[in-house]
Amino acid sequence: MKTAQTIDGVRKLLAEARQAGRSIGFVPTMGALHEGHWSLIDQARRECDDVVVSIFVNPLQFSPAEDFDRYPETLDADLAGCEERVADVVFCPSVREMYGEEAGLLTRVHVSRLADRLCGQSRQNHFDGVCTVVAKLFGIVGPNRAFFGEKDFQQLLIVRQMVADLSIPVEIVACPTCREADGLAISSRNRFLSPEQRKAATSFYESLSGAVESVRAGRRDAAQLTASIRHQIETSGVDRIDYVEIVDATNLEPLPEIDKPARICVAAHFGETRLIDNVAVDAP
Ligand code: PAF
């Protein structure tokens, strides 16, 4: 496995693979790698000739009030894990390498409508930061396929829209959410939960699974379903619910009734830690 800290360096490492016509699979990450990331890397390993992982905590996607400064950094363990998973190249640039001197980057990528909903309501400019760095990483790495987890379902749809709109020649591959034994979606932020918050957070998946069962049993009304999810999360000891919404799985528009493929999406704060989750539901 090779590592590169510079844009030129990673381009040089990948030139040979590209010339030889090998397919490049790319897993962009912010480090603090866990089972969710390993499953993306494993899928890239199975489907592509060469696997590139990027590790970059992107300041552009955090607002000043958010947890950029305490975002976990575990570079040595991340590199060891990537080696074990047989990644070919790990790109871990500095902020200066990616964005130059202060105010060096004047461009932002904004995907309207999709980025303004759900998490976009409370995390202003978050998805502009994500799209800007992902577009830049795609320009640097030039992957054939890029692997994103369905846990960040809104991010997945936005990145798909961005590559379609900007004709970026990469296939976006959606990978299933990895969960703990009790159903909690695996996230780098779970490590910040106290034992009580960790217990309360299980209400997320329990309430979503309950809703999936209700839909299977024939319940369609979004207001009733979201009310019962809210009730279950609220009684678990959550600090604040950000949203519980049922949306069209293709465009994130709210659905009053589940009459087509939909996603039930939730976000809430457990202490200082904000968690998100979602599940797929469909009309019978
Ligand atoms: O999902 C993430 O970890 C980040 O948003 C991403 C895609 C690596 C961009 O910084």
Residues whose N, C-alpha, C, O or C-beta is under 5 A from the ligand:
A	BS01	PAF	P28 T29 M30 F56 N58 V130 V133
